[in-house]
Amino acid sequence: MALLVLLLTIAAAANAQDPPMGVLSDVGIDQRLNEAVPLDLAFRDEMGRAVRLADYFGEKPVILSLNYYDCPMLCTLIL
């Protein structure tokens, strides 16, 4: 039993690799308080199509919260 636990621990540690530093070097936060987000800003929708914010929002005020629901690498660093 102890050998099984040891093997599972080693396997889990082998799968928990750090992300490559090249990818993380471009990650950052630019805080721009009290600025409007341009409505021609392009995003990808749930089907992978390019969409603009103007396609969804008109003149009404909007609170935009960007979230990942499936994080391949950075969730443990962010959350």
C-alpha atoms as one frame of an Amber mdcrd trajectory, in Angstrom:
protein
   0.000   0.000   0.000   2.794   2.418   0.883   4.482   1.639  -2.436   1.269
   2.468  -4.302   0.964   5.817  -2.491   4.604   6.584  -3.279   4.142   5.774
  -6.977   0.993   7.905  -7.197   2.781  10.811  -5.501   5.694  10.576  -7.938
   3.324  10.399 -10.918   1.388  13.449  -9.710   4.598  15.431  -9.198   5.790
  14.525 -12.694   2.561  15.876 -14.211   2.701  19.153 -12.248   5.341  20.804
 -14.405   5.956  24.514 -14.382   4.819  26.371 -17.515   7.578  27.544 -19.867
   8.966  30.946 -18.862   8.670  32.293 -22.427   4.898  32.113 -22.165   4.777
  33.686 -18.708   7.078  36.584 -19.579   4.275  38.210 -21.613   1.618  37.840
 -18.894   0.747  40.991 -17.005  -1.949  43.369 -15.847  -2.376  46.894 -17.167
  -4.650  48.750 -14.777  -6.500  51.582 -16.506  -9.072  52.835 -14.071 -11.957
  55.007 -15.288 -11.185  54.359 -18.961 -13.725  53.138 -21.478 -13.035  49.919
 -23.360 -13.191  50.511 -27.137 -16.245  48.820 -28.657 -14.231  47.771 -31.730
 -12.006  45.607 -29.523 -11.939  42.035 -30.897 -12.447  38.890 -28.816 -13.181
  35.228 -29.550 -16.605  33.846 -28.705 -17.344  30.352 -27.431 -17.291  29.026
 -31.014 -13.885  30.584 -31.762 -15.264  33.308 -34.049 -13.846  36.841 -33.923
 -16.437  39.241 -32.481 -16.373  42.891 -31.454 -17.756  44.242 -28.198 -20.051
  46.458 -30.268 -21.718  43.260 -31.548 -23.029  42.673 -28.020 -23.250  46.051
 -26.291 -24.900  49.272 -27.348 -25.141  52.479 -25.358 -25.931  50.796 -22.038
 -23.329  50.645 -19.247 -21.672  47.232 -18.996 -19.573  45.446 -16.397 -17.231
  43.147 -18.282 -15.635  40.292 -16.362 -13.138  38.185 -18.317 -12.909  34.639
 -16.968 -11.451  31.339 -18.036 -13.586  28.278 -17.475 -10.967  25.868 -18.805
  -7.418  26.899 -17.938  -4.616  24.858 -19.487  -1.774  26.407 -17.502  -2.165
  29.731 -15.653  -5.177  29.131 -13.378  -3.129  27.912 -10.457  -0.975  31.037
 -10.692  -3.927  33.424 -10.977  -6.540  31.780  -8.757
